[in-house]
Amino acid sequence: MDMFSMLKQTLTAEGANPITKYYDIGRHVASAGPELIWKIYDAVRLEDKKQASVFIFEKKIADKLHKPRRRETVAEILRREVRQLGRIRHPQILHILHHVEENHDSLAFATEPVMGSLANFLGNFDRLPNPVPAEFKDYEFTELDIKYGILQVTEALAYLHGSEQMLHGNVCPASILLTKRGCWKLSGLGFAEKARDGKDSFPCQPWTSKSPKMAQPDLDYVAPEIQLDKNCTTLSDMFSLGMLICTIYNDGRPLLDAQHSTAIYVKRIDQTNEFFGEVAHKMPLPLVEPVEKMIHRDIRYRPTAQLFSLLKYFNDPIVACLQHIDLLELKDISQKVDFYNQLIPVIPCIPKKVLYDHVFPVLNEECRIYELTMHTLPPFLTIVDYSTREEYAEIIFPALRYILSMPKPVQATAIILDRLDIILAKTPQEEIKTEVLPLVFNTLDSNSLHGQEAALNAIGMIRDYLDENVMKKMVLPRAKSLFYKSTNVKIRINALSCIDKLLDSLDKMIILDEVLPFLTDISCQDADVVMAVVSIYKHMLSDKKFGLTHNLIATKVMPPLIPHTVNPGLSMEKFSALMEVLREMLENIDRQRRNKMKQETESAPLPRGSLKMRQIGSCQLEEKILMDEKLGQRNYLSVDDALQNAHKSRTAPSTPELQQRPKQVSPNSQRKNHSLQSLGCSLDEKSTLERPTEALRRYSLVPPGPSTPGIGLIPDDRHGGEVTDRPRRPSTQSLGTGLFGDGTDRPRRPSTHSLGPVVIPDQERRTSRGSIFGSLVPDPNRRPSFSSFGESVANLVTPDPNRRPSFSSVMQFLSGK
């Protein structure tokens, strides 16, 4: 059986210290007090299972003093210490949970949980268990630990000196306890002296070898005025504090090191300045001068505790933050809320050791208070954000698990859901399904709009952890139901945003059966809701996997969207976004329909004799025209050439070819010509394409320039190119020499479209400017105008000047009948 088990049995057996009735005592962890005579044990209060520490003094330790009176003196000093600690309440003074309990073997009392005394951490392992606990070996303080620790002790002394008018009398490493949160707490008030008669100085007992060491202050920290002059003031504690600072920076070795000898003390006190020079270079520069004054023999040079605490060295935001945490118990809720808001930007700067030992435990406790949960969660989640996965798993998540499952305000739940991404990033997947997802679904089903809004926003973060069945049966129906039930526009927009985030995880059939009908039924006219719907449609148009075909777009999607184009609530930006989506939809319909029609046209069989329509590009058309020109070698005639040819042919007998009737154009021929013209071909080019080169006997007159009108010669291919003797009736656009009769000299006036020699009547007529045929007027330098030419034709057809000839009479006259 080990020593720990034996001790526990001894304490819990008959005649054990009564404190065992209230606390379950654990392992021996540390020591404190004069000569480290207090043994410190971990303990749990039986009433509420709260962590604590139990200090036990075993009276047998004083048995070596041999004199019962001395043993009682030691016990009385320890009892006095506990009474003083129980009477004085200050954040930087050790807090008593249970007053002293005594039996004939021991003294015991309980305090807040502590790790050990500063002496243990500086390397003094007296009365520690064997082996020495690992937390004391090779322990190194950070500069922040030391800075804030010194400040806490200074504040405790300032309270004793100012409010209590009391001298501590034994400021040394054995009188300072470090709590599990990392705070430095002042204890060891067994030698405290109250100021007498309101005077600053009063007589006191110096250290002597005639009394047991455990019944006296530590000689290495006693002020010279006490030891040499037997007089003390509150500034004597400042000398002891200066020596404590030197010990911290001197690797735990006291500056005087009197070795319990007054002679050595007197000798070394005169060498204080020399010894301090060896330690000063290890201190931060802002501390050197103040500490040098604190250990000066003349008390007039020493600063007070209040003045020392105001040093610029302690003006640090992290230190200020830690101070607020230590004073939280004394603040009201509004002050706590202000502090938590100020804490958030400071958290990244706090060293991890201080953060998890000092700050996080306080936040964890405050989060479990219903009224404070929503205020403490932001800094709590900030710590989660800056933690590593190992720190999160070992320190933070056990506390977070409890917070997720405990009753809390809806606002607190919303804060967690808003920052859910940082929790998901570090929480194991199994824990997400058991701890996080139930929180989201329960909040969706709550009656709080704020909570539902936060839960909808969180759906997009947890979709990777949900299977399709869960999204179809739990998430999607809740989002749709929330949209229909809520009249709050923001909630509706969040419901639509949630559906938008789910699209990539849903099957196409679920989208077409559940999502699309839901969207098409939305009739809300609010501009923001319309934009949320448009955003979903834009998402669906981005990928074919969503199944939004052109048929659905045309029949289901666009009809309810188009009326919103005249919605007066749309701003210019929102209207542009709506039109952009509608254009994209129309382009989708156009592209799909054209592709489908093209496929149907290419695959359908052509009827016999039909013309297969196809598009001819500009390059292909140019190549076709060049080929036609090579084959046909079309000529271009001017009007003057046409007149000369007509004059020559007037004396020649009329040919049967020229007397043929104009070809009747059938509807099929018109459609064919129209089709060719739609492809960019003229009638002349059609005739060139249809006949071989040797069959081309007519010319097509094409205007050689924009100023000279051209006349097209249209071939008559009704008889397959053969010339018949049967006379035909010429049209108004026919060309040749027999346009004005049967070849006789009967005077007539040509039509405006005929070509050839013009018969000029004998009677004189008035000429006009702009005549185009010079033979109509006696003046050879002038050409007849179109109007005079028309009058000539009219006079030839009908002698009556008051009667206007009909078109048929003109045509009969021209054909010579």
C-alpha positions in Angstrom: 0.0 0.0 0.0 1.4 3.4 -1.0 1.8 6.4 1.2 -1.2 8.2 -0.4 -3.6 5.4 0.4 -2.2 5.1 4.0 -2.7 8.9 4.6 -6.2 8.8 3.2 -7.1 5.9 5.5 -5.6 7.7 8.4 -7.6 10.9 7.7 -10.9 9.1 7.2 -10.5 6.7 10.1 -11.9 7.3 13.6 -10.4 10.4 15.1 -9.6 11.9 11.7 -9.8 15.7 11.0 -13.5 16.8 10.8 -12.9 18.4 7.5 -13.2 15.0 5.9 -16.9 15.2 6.6 -17.2 18.0 4.1 -14.5 17.3 1.5 -13.3 14.2 -0.4 -9.5 14.6 -0.1 -7.4 13.5 -3.0 -3.6 13.5 -3.6 -0.9 15.5 -2.0 0.2 18.1 -4.6 2.1 21.0 -3.0 3.3 22.8 0.2 3.1 26.4 1.5 3.5 28.6 4.6 6.4 29.2 6.9 9.0 26.5 6.3 6.4 25.0 3.9 4.6 23.3 6.9 1.2 23.3 5.2 0.6 20.3 3.0 -1.8 21.0 0.2 -4.2 18.3 -1.2 -6.6 18.2 -4.1 -10.2 17.9 -2.8 -13.8 17.9 -3.9 -16.6 19.5 -1.8 -19.2 16.8 -1.1 -22.1 19.2 -1.2 -21.8 20.4 -4.8 -18.8 18.5 -6.2 -16.9 21.7 -6.5 -13.1 21.6 -6.8 -11.1 22.8 -3.8 -7.8 22.5 -2.1 -7.4 21.3 1.6 -4.4 22.6 3.6 -3.3 20.3 6.4 -0.8 20.9 9.2 0.3 17.7 10.9 1.3 18.6 14.4 3.9 15.9 14.5 6.1 18.1 12.3 6.6 20.3 15.4 7.5 17.4 17.7 11.2 18.0 17.1 10.8 21.3 18.9 10.7 19.3 22.1 8.9 22.0 24.0 5.0 21.9 24.0 4.9 25.7 24.3 6.7 26.1 21.0 4.4 23.6 19.3 1.4 25.6 20.5 3.0 28.8 19.3 3.3 27.4 15.7 -0.3 26.1 15.8 -1.6 29.5 17.0 0.2 31.3 14.2 -1.4 29.0 11.7 -4.9 29.4 13.3 -4.4 33.2 13.2 -3.6 33.0 9.5 -6.7 31.1 8.7 -8.9 33.6 10.7 -7.3 36.6 8.9 -7.9 35.0 5.5 -11.5 34.2 6.4 -12.0 37.8 7.5 -10.4 39.7 4.5 -12.0 39.3 1.1 -10.1 40.5 -1.9 -9.7 39.0 -5.4 -5.9 38.9 -5.0 -6.0 37.3 -1.5 -6.5 33.6 -1.1 -10.2 32.8 -0.8 -11.3 30.5 2.1 -14.0 27.9 1.5 -14.0 26.2 4.9 -12.6 27.6 8.1 -10.1 25.7 10.2 -10.9 22.3 11.6 -8.7 20.8 14.3 -8.2 17.6 16.2 -5.3 16.4 18.4 -3.3 15.4 15.3 -3.8 18.1 12.7 -5.2 21.5 11.6 -7.0 21.7 8.3 -8.9 24.3 6.2 -10.2 24.5 2.6 -9.6 27.1 -0.1 -10.2 27.7 -3.7 -8.2 25.2 -6.0 -4.5 25.9 -6.1 -1.6 24.3 -7.8 1.1 25.1 -5.3 3.1 27.9 -3.7 5.5 30.2 -5.6 8.3 28.6 -3.6 7.4 25.2 -5.2 7.5 26.6 -8.7 10.9 28.3 -8.0 12.4 25.0 -7.0 11.8 24.6 -3.2 10.4 21.1 -2.9 10.3 20.7 0.9 7.4 18.6 2.1 6.4 17.6 -1.4 5.5 14.1 -2.3 8.1 11.8 -3.7 8.5 11.8 -6.7 8.0 15.6 -7.1 4.9 16.4 -9.3 5.8 16.9 -12.9 4.2 20.4 -13.0 7.0 21.7 -10.7 9.9 20.4 -12.6 11.5 22.6 -15.2 8.6 25.1 -14.9 9.3 28.4 -16.7 7.3 31.5 -16.2 6.5 33.7 -19.1 7.1 37.4 -18.9 3.4 37.9 -18.8 3.1 35.5 -15.9 5.6 37.4 -13.9 4.3 40.8 -14.9 0.7 40.0 -13.9 1.8 38.0 -10.9 3.7 40.9 -9.4 0.8 43.2 -10.1 -1.6 40.9 -8.3 0.6 40.8 -5.2 1.0 44.6 -5.3 -2.7 45.1 -5.5 -3.2 42.8 -2.5 -0.7 44.8 -0.5 -2.2 48.0 -1.6 -5.5 46.8 -0.2 -4.0 45.7 3.1 -2.1 48.9 3.5 -4.9 51.2 2.4 -8.2 49.7 3.4 -7.1 47.4 6.3 -4.2 49.6 7.6 -2.3 46.4 8.0 1.3 45.2 7.5 1.6 41.7 6.0 5.0 41.0 7.6 6.0 37.9 5.6 5.9 38.6 1.9 7.9 35.7 0.4 7.5 32.9 -2.2 6.0 30.6 0.5 3.2 33.0 1.2 2.1 33.3 -2.5 -0.2 30.6 -3.9 -0.8 30.0 -7.6 -4.4 28.9 -8.4 -5.3 26.6 -11.2 -6.4 29.6 -13.2 -2.8 31.0 -13.0 -3.6 33.8 -10.5 -1.1 34.7 -7.8 -2.9 34.9 -4.4 -1.4 36.4 -1.3 -1.7 34.3 1.9 0.5 33.8 5.0 -1.3 36.4 7.2 -0.1 34.8 10.4 2.4 37.5 11.0 0.2 40.5 9.9 0.2 43.5 12.2 -2.4 46.2 12.3 -1.2 49.8 12.6 -1.5 51.1 16.1 -3.1 54.4 17.0 -3.2 55.4 13.3 0.6 55.8 13.2 2.6 54.9 10.1 5.3 53.1 12.1 5.0 50.8 15.1 7.4 48.5 17.0 7.7 44.8 15.9 9.6 41.7 16.8 12.7 41.0 14.8 13.8 37.6 13.7 15.7 35.6 16.3 17.3 32.2 16.5 15.6 31.6 19.9 12.3 31.0 18.2 11.5 28.2 15.8 11.9 29.1 12.2 8.4 28.0 11.3 7.0 30.5 13.9 8.9 33.4 12.3 8.9 35.3 8.9 11.5 34.3 6.3 14.7 36.1 7.2 15.8 36.5 3.6 12.8 38.9 3.0 12.7 40.8 6.3 13.2 44.6 5.9 16.3 46.0 7.6 14.3 48.5 9.8 12.5 45.5 11.3 15.6 43.4 11.9 18.0 46.2 12.9 15.7 48.9 14.3 12.8 46.8 15.6 10.4 49.2 13.9 8.2 48.6 10.9 5.9 50.4 8.5 3.8 49.4 5.5 6.8 50.2 3.4 8.6 47.3 5.0 6.3 45.1 2.9 7.6 46.9 -0.2 11.2 45.9 0.7 10.0 42.3 0.9 8.2 42.6 -2.4 11.4 44.0 -4.0 13.4 41.0 -2.7 10.7 38.7 -4.0 11.1 40.2 -7.5 14.9 39.7 -7.3 14.4 36.1 -6.4 12.1 35.5 -9.4 14.7 36.9 -11.8 17.5 35.2 -10.0 16.3 31.7 -10.8 14.7 31.2 -7.3 17.7 32.1 -5.2 17.2 34.9 -2.6 19.3 38.0 -3.0 20.3 38.0 0.7 20.5 34.3 1.3 21.1 34.8 5.1 20.8 31.0 5.8 18.8 31.6 8.9 21.6 33.6 10.5 21.3 37.2 11.7 25.0 37.7 11.4 25.0 36.8 7.8 22.0 38.9 7.3 23.7 42.0 8.7 26.7 41.4 6.6 24.8 40.9 3.3 22.4 43.7 3.9 25.2 46.2 3.4 26.0 44.5 0.1 22.5 44.8 -1.3 23.4 47.2 -4.1 26.3 44.9 -5.3 24.1 41.8 -5.3 21.3 43.7 -7.1 23.7 44.7 -9.9 24.2 41.0 -10.7 20.4 40.5 -11.1 19.3 43.8 -12.6 20.4 42.9 -16.1 17.9 39.9 -16.1 15.0 42.2 -15.3 12.9 44.2 -17.8 14.3 47.7 -18.0 11.2 49.4 -16.7 11.5 47.4 -13.5 15.1 48.0 -12.6 14.9 51.5 -11.1 11.7 50.9 -9.1 13.0 47.7 -7.6 16.3 49.3 -6.7 14.4 51.9 -4.8 12.2 49.3 -3.1 15.2 47.5 -1.6 16.9 50.7 -0.4 17.6 50.8 3.3 16.1 54.3 3.5 12.3 53.9 3.5 11.9 57.3 2.0 13.1 56.1 -1.3 10.6 53.2 -1.4 7.4 53.6 -3.5 4.1 52.7 -2.0 2.1 49.7 -3.3 -0.4 52.0 -4.9 2.3 54.0 -6.7 4.2 50.9 -7.8 1.0 49.4 -9.4 0.7 52.5 -11.6 4.0 51.9 -13.4 3.9 52.0 -17.2 5.4 48.5 -17.1 2.0 47.2 -16.0 0.0 49.2 -18.6 -0.6 46.3 -20.9 -4.0 45.4 -22.6 -3.6 41.7 -21.7 -2.8 42.5 -18.1 -5.8 44.8 -18.0 -7.9 42.0 -19.4 -6.7 39.6 -16.8 -7.4 42.1 -14.1 -11.0 42.4 -15.2 -11.4 38.6 -15.1 -10.2 38.5 -11.6 -12.7 41.1 -10.6 -15.7 39.7 -12.4 -17.3 38.5 -9.2 -17.5 42.1 -8.1 -19.1 43.5 -11.3 -22.7 43.6 -12.4 -24.1 42.2 -15.6 -23.7 45.4 -17.7 -20.0 45.7 -16.6 -19.4 42.1 -17.5 -21.0 42.6 -20.9 -18.7 45.6 -21.6 -15.7 43.5 -20.6 -16.6 40.5 -22.8 -16.9 42.9 -25.8 -13.4 44.3 -25.1 -12.0 40.8 -24.6 -12.6 39.6 -28.2 -9.8 41.6 -29.9 -7.3 40.9 -27.1 -7.7 37.0 -27.2 -5.3 36.5 -30.2 -2.5 38.3 -28.3 -2.8 36.3 -25.1 -0.2 33.5 -24.7 -1.8 30.1 -25.0 -0.8 29.1 -21.5 -2.4 32.1 -19.9 -5.4 31.8 -22.2 -6.2 28.2 -21.2 -5.2 28.5 -17.6 -6.6 31.9 -16.7 -9.2 33.1 -19.3 -10.9 30.0 -20.6 -12.0 28.6 -17.3 -13.7 31.8 -16.4 -15.5 32.0 -19.7 -16.6 28.4 -19.3 -18.1 29.1 -16.0 -19.8 32.2 -17.1 -21.3 30.5 -20.2 -23.2 28.2 -18.0 -25.1 31.1 -16.4 -28.3 31.5 -18.3 -28.4 35.3 -18.3 -24.7 35.5 -19.4 -24.6 32.8 -22.0 -25.3 35.0 -25.0 -22.6 37.5 -23.9 -19.9 35.1 -23.1 -20.3 33.0 -26.3 -18.6 35.5 -28.7 -15.2 35.4 -26.8 -15.7 31.7 -26.2 -16.0 31.0 -29.9 -13.1 33.4 -30.7 -10.9 31.1 -28.6 -12.3 28.1 -30.6 -11.3 29.9 -33.8 -7.7 30.5 -32.7 -7.2 27.1 -31.1 -5.4 24.1 -32.7 -7.2 20.8 -33.3 -5.4 19.3 -30.3 -6.3 22.2 -28.0 -9.8 22.1 -29.2 -10.2 18.3 -28.6 -8.6 18.3 -25.2 -9.6 21.5 -23.6 -12.5 23.3 -25.4 -14.8 20.6 -26.9 -15.7 19.0 -23.6 -17.0 22.4 -22.4 -18.6 23.1 -25.7 -20.5 19.8 -25.7 -22.2 20.8 -22.4 -23.1 24.3 -23.8 -24.6 22.9 -26.9 -27.0 20.6 -25.0 -27.9 22.8 -22.1 -30.9 25.1 -22.0 -30.0 28.6 -23.3 -31.6 31.7 -24.8 -32.5 31.7 -28.4 -30.0 34.5 -29.0 -27.3 32.3 -27.7 -28.3 29.5 -30.0 -28.3 32.0 -32.9 -24.7 33.1 -32.0 -23.6 29.5 -32.1 -25.3 28.8 -35.5 -23.8 32.0 -37.0 -20.3 30.8 -36.1 -21.0 27.2 -36.8 -18.3 27.0 -39.5 -15.4 27.3 -37.0 -17.0 24.5 -34.9 -17.5 22.2 -37.9 -13.9 22.8 -39.0 -12.5 21.3 -35.8 -15.1 18.9 -34.5 -14.9 15.2 -35.5 -17.6 14.1 -37.9 -19.1 11.6 -35.4 -19.5 14.4 -32.9 -21.1 16.7 -35.5 -23.9 14.2 -36.2 -24.5 13.6 -32.5 -24.0 17.1 -31.0 -24.3 19.8 -33.8 -27.0 18.5 -36.2 -29.7 18.1 -33.5 -29.1 21.7 -32.4 -29.8 22.9 -36.0 -32.9 20.8 -36.6 -34.4 21.7 -33.2 -33.9 25.4 -33.8 -35.6 25.0 -37.2 -38.7 23.6 -35.4 -38.7 26.4 -32.8 -41.1 29.3 -32.8 -38.4 31.9 -32.7 -37.9 33.8 -36.0 -34.4 34.8 -35.0 -33.5 31.2 -34.3 -35.1 29.9 -37.5 -33.2 32.4 -39.5 -29.9 31.4 -38.0 -30.7 27.7 -38.6 -31.5 28.3 -42.2 -28.2 30.0 -42.7 -26.5 27.1 -41.0 -28.0 24.6 -43.4 -25.5 25.6 -46.1 -22.6 24.8 -43.8 -23.8 21.3 -42.7 -25.0 20.1 -46.1 -21.8 18.1 -46.6 -22.7 16.1 -43.5 -26.2 15.3 -44.6 -27.3 12.6 -47.0 -29.9 13.1 -49.7 -32.6 11.4 -47.7 -32.2 13.7 -44.8 -32.2 16.8 -47.0 -35.3 15.6 -48.9 -37.3 14.6 -45.8 -36.1 17.0 -43.1 -34.4 20.1 -44.5 -36.2 20.9 -47.7 -39.8 20.5 -46.2 -38.8 22.7 -43.3 -37.4 25.4 -45.5 -40.5 25.4 -47.7 -42.8 25.4 -44.7 -41.0 28.3 -43.1 -41.4 30.3 -46.3 -45.1 29.8 -46.4 -45.7 30.3 -42.7 -43.6 33.4 -42.2 -44.6 36.9 -43.2 -41.2 38.3 -42.5 -39.4 39.1 -45.7 -36.0 38.4 -44.2 -37.1 34.9 -43.1 -38.5 34.2 -46.6 -35.3 35.3 -48.2 -33.3 33.1 -45.9 -35.6 30.1 -46.7 -35.0 30.7 -50.4 -31.2 31.1 -49.8 -31.3 27.8 -47.9 -32.9 26.0 -50.9 -30.4 27.6 -53.2 -27.5 26.2 -51.1 -29.1 22.7 -51.2 -29.4 22.5 -55.0 -26.0 21.1 -55.6 -26.7 18.3 -53.1 -30.2 17.4 -54.5 -31.1 14.9 -57.1 -32.6 16.2 -60.4 -35.9 14.5 -59.9 -36.2 16.1 -56.4 -35.5 19.5 -57.9 -38.1 19.0 -60.7 -40.8 17.5 -58.4 -40.2 19.6 -55.2 -38.2 22.7 -55.9 -39.5 23.9 -59.3 -43.2 23.8 -58.5 -42.5 25.6 -55.2 -40.7 28.4 -57.1 -43.3 28.7 -59.8 -46.1 29.1 -57.2 -44.4 32.0 -55.5 -46.5 35.2 -56.2 -44.8 37.5 -53.7 -44.2 41.0 -55.2 -41.4 42.0 -52.8 -38.3 42.9 -54.8 -35.9 41.1 -52.5 -37.9 37.9 -52.7 -38.1 38.2 -56.5 -34.3 38.5 -56.6 -33.9 35.5 -54.4 -36.1 33.5 -56.8 -34.1 34.8 -59.8 -30.9 33.8 -58.1 -32.1 30.2 -57.8 -33.1 30.1 -61.4 -29.8 31.5 -62.4 -28.1 28.7 -60.4 -30.3 26.2 -62.1 -29.4 27.5 -65.6 -25.7 27.2 -64.9 -25.7 23.4 -65.2 -27.7 20.8 -67.1 -27.7 18.5 -64.1 -30.6 20.5 -62.6 -32.9 19.4 -65.4 -34.2 22.8 -66.4 -35.0 22.2 -70.1 -36.2 24.7 -72.6 -39.7 23.4 -72.5 -39.9 23.9 -68.7 -38.4 27.4 -69.1 -40.9 28.4 -71.7 -44.0 26.9 -70.1 -43.3 27.0 -66.3 -40.5 29.4 -65.4 -40.8 32.4 -67.6 -44.6 33.0 -67.4 -44.5 33.9 -63.7 -41.3 35.9 -64.1 -42.2 38.1 -67.0 -44.8 40.2 -65.0 -42.1 41.2 -62.6 -40.4 43.2 -65.4 -42.9 45.9 -64.7 -42.7 45.6 -61.0 -42.3 49.2 -59.7 -40.4 47.9 -56.6 -37.4 46.8 -58.6 -34.4 49.1 -58.7 -32.3 49.5 -61.8 -29.8 46.9 -60.5 -32.4 44.4 -59.7 -34.3 45.0 -63.0 -31.0 44.5 -64.9 -30.4 41.2 -63.0 -33.9 40.0 -63.9 -33.6 40.9 -67.5 -30.2 39.2 -67.7 -31.8 35.9 -66.5 -34.7 36.3 -68.9 -32.3 36.9 -71.8 -30.4 33.8 -70.8 -33.6 31.8 -70.7 -34.6 33.1 -74.2 -31.2 32.3 -75.6 -31.5 28.8 -74.1 -34.8 28.3 -75.8 -33.6 29.7 -79.1 -30.5 27.5 -79.1 -32.3 24.3 -78.2 -35.1 24.9 -80.7 -32.8 25.7 -83.5 -30.7 22.7 -82.8 -33.8 20.5 -82.7 -35.3 21.9 -85.9 -31.9 21.5 -87.7 -31.7 17.9 -86.7 -35.3 17.3 -87.8 -34.7 19.0 -91.2 -31.5 17.0 -91.9 -33.1 13.7 -90.9 -36.4 14.1 -92.8 -36.6 12.6 -96.5 -37.1 15.1 -99.4 -39.9 14.6 -101.8 -39.0 13.9 -105.5 -38.4 17.0 -107.5 -38.3 19.3 -104.5 -35.6 21.8 -103.9 -33.6 21.1 -100.8 -33.2 24.4 -98.9 -29.9 25.1 -97.4 -28.1 28.1 -96.2 -25.3 29.4 -98.3 -22.6 31.4 -96.7 -21.3 34.6 -98.2 -18.1 32.8 -99.2 -20.0 30.1 -101.0 -22.2 32.6 -102.8 -19.1 34.5 -104.1 -17.6 31.3 -105.4 -20.9 30.5 -107.1 -21.1 33.9 -108.8 -17.5 33.5 -110.0 -18.2 30.1 -111.5 -21.3 31.5 -113.2 -19.3 34.3 -114.7 -16.7 31.8 -116.0 -19.4 29.7 -117.6 -21.8 32.4 -118.8 -19.5 35.4 -119.5 -22.4 37.8 -119.0 -22.3 41.1 -121.0 -23.4 44.4 -119.8 -25.1 46.9 -122.2 -25.7 50.6 -121.8 -28.8 52.4 -122.9 -27.0 53.9 -125.9 -25.9 50.5 -127.2 -29.5 49.3 -126.8 -30.8 52.3 -128.9 -28.3 51.6 -131.6 -29.2 48.0 -131.8 -32.9 48.9 -131.8 -32.4 51.3 -134.7 -30.6 48.6 -136.7 -33.3 46.1 -136.2 -36.1 48.5 -137.3 -35.3 47.9 -140.9 -34.9 44.2 -140.5 -37.8 41.9 -140.7 -39.3 40.9 -137.5 -38.2 37.5 -136.3 -40.7 35.0 -134.9 -38.6 34.9 -131.8 -39.2 38.5 -131.0 -42.9 38.2 -131.8 -43.5 35.4 -129.2 -45.8 36.1 -126.4 -44.3 36.7 -122.9 -43.9 33.7 -120.8 -46.7 33.1 -118.2 -45.1 32.9 -114.8 -46.6 30.1 -112.7 -46.8 30.2 -108.9 -44.3 27.4 -108.6 -41.9 29.3 -110.8 -42.4 32.4 -108.6 -41.7 30.4 -105.5 -38.6 29.0 -107.1 -37.4 32.4 -108.1 -38.2 33.7 -104.7 -36.1 30.9 -103.1 -33.2 31.7 -105.3 -33.5 35.4 -104.6 -33.5 34.6 -100.9 -30.2 32.9 -101.5 -28.8 36.1 -103.1 -29.4 35.1 -106.8 -31.1 37.3 -109.5 -33.4 35.9 -112.2 -30.5 36.2 -114.7 -28.2 34.2 -112.4 -31.0 31.6 -112.2 -31.2 31.3 -115.9 -27.4 31.0 -116.0 -27.4 28.2 -113.5 -30.2 26.3 -115.3 -28.8 26.2 -118.8 -25.5 25.1 -120.2 -23.1 27.6 -121.6 -23.9 26.9 -125.2 -27.6 27.5 -124.7 -27.1 31.1 -123.4 -28.4 33.3 -126.2 -29.6 36.3 -124.3 -27.9 38.9 -122.3 -28.8 40.3 -118.9 -28.4 44.0 -118.7 -26.9 44.9 -115.3 -26.4 48.6 -114.5 -22.7 49.4 -115.1 -22.9 52.2 -112.6 -25.3 53.9 -110.2 -26.1 56.7 -112.7 -27.1 54.6 -115.8 -30.1 52.3 -115.5 -29.6 48.8 -116.9 -32.2 46.6 -118.6 -32.2 42.9 -118.0 -32.6 40.6 -121.0 -34.8 37.6 -119.9 -34.5 34.6 -122.1 -37.5 32.7 -123.3 -36.9 29.1 -122.5 -40.6 28.0 -122.8 -39.8 26.0 -125.9 -36.5 24.7 -124.8 -34.6 27.4 -126.6 -36.1 26.7 -130.1 -37.4 29.6 -132.2 -41.0 29.2 -133.4 -42.8 31.0 -136.2 -45.9 31.6 -134.1 -46.1 35.4 -133.3 -46.2 36.3 -129.6 -47.4 39.3 -127.8 -44.5 41.1 -126.3 -44.5 42.3 -122.7 -43.7 45.8 -121.6 -40.2 44.6 -120.6 -39.4 42.7 -123.7 -36.5 43.8 -125.9 -36.0 43.7 -129.7 -37.0 45.5 -132.8 -40.6 44.5 -133.2 -41.9 46.3 -130.2 -44.0 48.9 -132.0 -45.8 46.8 -134.7 -45.3 44.4 -137.5 -42.4 46.2 -139.2 -44.4 48.8 -141.1 -43.7 52.5 -141.2 -46.9 53.4 -139.4 -46.0 56.1 -137.0 -46.2 55.2 -133.3 -44.8 56.3 -130.0 -42.7 53.8 -128.1 -43.3 52.9 -124.4 -40.9 53.9 -121.7 -39.6 50.3 -121.5 -39.3 49.6 -125.2 -36.0 49.8 -127.1 -35.3 50.3 -130.8 -35.9 52.9 -133.4 -38.7 55.3 -132.5 -41.2 56.5 -135.1 -41.5 60.2 -135.0 -44.8 61.6 -136.1 -44.9 64.3 -138.7 -46.8 66.8 -136.6 -44.8 69.0 -134.5 -45.0 68.6 -130.7 -43.7 70.4 -127.8 -40.5 69.1 -126.5 -39.5 69.0 -122.8 -36.3 69.1 -120.9 -35.0 65.7 -119.8 -36.0 63.8 -123.0 -34.2 60.6 -123.3 -34.6 60.0 -127.0 -33.1 62.6 -129.3 -35.3 61.5 -132.3 -38.5 62.7 -130.6 -37.7 66.4 -131.2 -36.4 68.2 -134.3 -33.4 69.5 -132.3 -30.8 66.8 -132.6 -29.0 68.1 -129.5 -32.0 67.4 -127.3 -33.5 64.0 -126.3 -37.1 63.5 -125.6 -38.3 63.3 -122.0 -40.3 60.4 -120.6 -43.4 62.5 -120.5 -43.3 63.4 -124.2 -42.5 59.8 -125.0 -45.6 58.7 -123.2 -47.8 61.3 -125.0 -46.5 60.0 -128.3 -47.5 56.5 -127.5 -51.0 57.7 -126.3 -51.6 59.7 -129.5 -50.7 56.7 -131.6 -53.0 54.3 -129.8 -56.1 56.6 -129.7 -56.8 59.7 -131.8 -59.1 61.2 -129.1 -57.0 63.5 -127.0 -59.5 63.5 -124.2 -59.5 59.8 -123.8 -56.7 58.0 -122.0 -55.7 54.7 -123.6 -56.2 51.5 -121.7 -53.4 49.1 -121.0 -54.9 46.4 -123.2 -55.1 48.8 -126.2 -51.5 49.7 -125.7 -50.5 46.1 -125.6 -52.5 45.3 -128.8 -50.9 48.2 -130.5 -47.5 47.2 -129.6 -48.1 43.6 -130.7 -49.2 44.9 -134.1 -52.8 43.6 -133.9 
